[in-house]
Amino acid sequence: MSLISLTALNEILPSSKFFKSQKSFIVNLSRIEGTEGNLLIMDSKRKVPVSKTLKGELIAILNKGNLL
């Protein structure tokens, strides 16, 4: 078994379905239920942080795909 960095994984995953919300998190866009400040509310009710610099980009992606 080999390890892969989150950066390398982010390059492999389809950007239309996954988003790196912060340096430590990649989220499946279809599992996002909403936002609360700088947090993403996932369908599991887990709250995942989103970087302030990426939040605008994420909101645009979610609005474009009618995901929120």
N, C-alpha and C positions, 0 to 999 in steps of 0.2 A: 504494500500500500504506500502510495506517495502523497505528500501534502501539496496543496496548491494554494497560492496566495489569493486573498480576496480580490486583488486587482486583476490577477490572471483569470479568476473565475468570472469576474464582471465582464471581461472581454469575450469569454466563451458564451455566456448566456445571451439570449436574444433581448436586445434593448427595448423591443416592443412589449415585452412581458415582465422584465425585471428592471429595478432601479436601485442604484447605490445611494441610499438616503444619507449616509454618513460614512466615515472611513471604516467603521466596524459592522455595517449592516447593508445587506442587499435584500430588497423585498420584492415579492411577487405582486405586481400591480393589481391583479384580479382579487387579491386577498385584502386589499385596503377597504375599510368601511367608512373612514372619515378622518378628519384632522382635528387636533385640539392644540392650538398654539403651534409649537414646533415639534409636535408628536403626531405620529400616524397611528390610528386605531385600526388594528388588524381584525379579521373575522374571528380570531381566537380571543379577542378582547385584550391582547397584549399591546402595549404602547411602545412604539419604536421611535427613537429620535430621528429628526431630519435636520440637516445642517441649514443654518439660516441662508447660506449662499446658494443652496440647491432647492430651497423651498419653492421659489417662483417657477423654476423649471419643472418641478414635480407637479405643481398645481396646473400648469399649462398642459402637461401630458395627461393628467387625470381629466381635465375639462375637455380636451380634444377627443379623448376616448369615451366620454360620458361615463367615467368610472366612479364619479362621486355624485 
